[in-house]
Amino acid sequence: MSSQSEKDFLRVEPTGSPAYPVYVENDFARLQSGGDFDLEGVSQFFLISQTGLEESVVVPFLEALGERIPGGLPKERVVLIGQGEASKHISRLAPVYNRLIELDVDRKSCLIALGGGVVGDFTGFVAATLLRGVSFVQIPTTLLAAVDSSVGGKTAVNVDRGKNMVGAFYQPRFVYFNTRFLRTLPEREWICGLAEMAKHACLDGEGRLLADLENNADLLRNPDAPELRQAVLDSAAFKARVVSEDEREGGLRAILNLGHTTAHSLESLTDYKRFSHGEAVARGLVTALLLSRRVLGLAEEKMERYFKLFERLGLPGDTAGFAPAEVLDHMRFDKKSVRGIPRFVLLEDAGRPRYGIEVREEDFLAAYTEQAERFGSGARSAPKIQPL
Ligand SMILES: NC(=O)c1ccc[n+]([C@@H]2O[C@H](COP(=O)([O-])OP(=O)(O)OC[C@H]3O[C@@H](n4cnc5c(N)ncnc54)[C@H](O)[C@@H]3O)[C@@H](O)[C@H]2O)c1
């Protein structure tokens, strides 16, 4: 076992990198007591967050922290990056490196990444590369970042030709998440996080994540519910377990791509402008389960059980207005396709994923048609998100 969750705290033990804790709480008690955060040897802190999060996240966090940061955190050491994927572009690195150097950053400095996955990925990459590596801590503030991007040590920036194409594996000193941050989280961002949690529940061989999400589905949008705190911790622990066994994506980690083959196709068909990643993944999970039944014989009642959970979590399952052949055509160009044949992560049984499954054209077309019949074909237009 390479990660363990105990009450409000879990330990990630990646092979080849130092172990680190993930704390999840729903008040600021641990933060205010000073807790047992490992800050030894840190000369000074820099906080990296995002414009638009000042009121909802930065100020409450600094207030909760009070004087507890050794040496304090003066305003000039707070650096805000912009909104959206565009602010994770490689061209945005230089101003941040320059600013930190102007502020006398040194090898013993520690960067605090306070925000969603964009801030976490970007700050992690800055930490991995500045002065050949300074330490950093992840303080995720979206549900997706808490259960997914803050755990696993992947850091990245975008280039013109693609998302996350430049990056490093670099682990934080610790991860700290407070469900209170979610009090201001917009609806679409809840969907992103819940889709990832649902995905983990599909993959979990023990079946506990699924049972717990089913039992508590109605409480999972309540930032103050202890059930949400526990569900975040368990979901993050699941991801930690998978990545601990396969820190650098040799194999097992590929199961985390459940739902992603269709999702990437939908995102690419819409130029990354229409769906958030989670909205695409939610639809992709439905396709993957329909294919799992068709191709690997996943039992009907197990598939239905997942669908019921998705519905209770409010996840979209429609086919987004695209014909099956359009989605399939786009999939052939996906980097995971081999000889134009798309590959999927599918379940042969509940919690028993297999990856790299080649899916025949007729199976995909039939599954996507069935998805449209069951969950609706959706509309081709929807609120836009900020493009890359
Ligand atoms: N490193 C990994 O393993 C990994 C895994 C999954 C995703 N990612 C990356 O994560 C990014 C997506 O992360 P995300 O979904 O958190 O998106 P995000 O960071 O863009 O955050 C979504 C929106 O929510 C806002 N926000 C954040 N916290 C808030 C709060 N508490 N209250 C109100 N608004 C808040 C943000 O300002 C932003 O507008 C992508 O860049 C993706 O590539 C990385």
The ligand as a Gaussian input file, in Angstrom:
#p B3LYP/6-31G(d) Opt

LIG

0 1
 N       -1.509000      17.950000     -13.037000
 C       -2.467000      17.082000     -13.228000
 O       -2.349000      15.895000     -12.929000
 C       -3.776000      17.562000     -13.788000
 C       -4.912000      16.742000     -13.748000
 C       -6.119000      17.256000     -14.210000
 C       -6.175000      18.557000     -14.696000
 N       -5.051000      19.305000     -14.729000
 C       -5.074000      20.689000     -15.226000
 O       -5.908000      21.421000     -14.337000
 C       -6.477000      22.508000     -15.043000
 C       -7.949000      22.565000     -14.714000
 O       -8.086000      22.814000     -13.348000
 P       -9.438000      23.391000     -12.749000
 O      -10.572000      22.578000     -13.233000
 O       -9.234000      23.562000     -11.296000
 O       -9.581000      24.783000     -13.512000
 P       -9.077000      26.270000     -13.172000
 O       -7.827000      26.271000     -12.408000
 O       -9.126000      27.023000     -14.448000
 O      -10.244000      26.783000     -12.225000
 C      -11.543000      26.911000     -12.755000
 C      -12.139000      28.277000     -12.438000
 O      -12.524000      28.305000     -11.061000
 C      -11.970000      29.466000     -10.442000
 N      -11.792000      29.118000      -9.039000
 C      -10.822000      28.393000      -8.473000
 N      -11.081000      28.223000      -7.168000
 C      -12.223000      28.880000      -6.910000
 C      -12.997000      29.067000      -5.750000
 N      -12.672000      28.484000      -4.601000
 N      -14.098000      29.824000      -5.842000
 C      -14.478000      30.384000      -7.028000
 N      -13.810000      30.211000      -8.152000
 C      -12.689000      29.472000      -8.093000
 C      -10.710000      29.739000     -11.206000
 O      -10.280000      31.066000     -11.040000
 C      -11.186000      29.438000     -12.630000
 O      -11.903000      30.523000     -13.134000
 C       -6.177000      22.291000     -16.512000
 O       -5.159000      23.165000     -16.907000
 C       -5.699000      20.860000     -16.575000
 O       -4.764000      20.645000     -17.615000
 C       -3.865000      18.854000     -14.280000

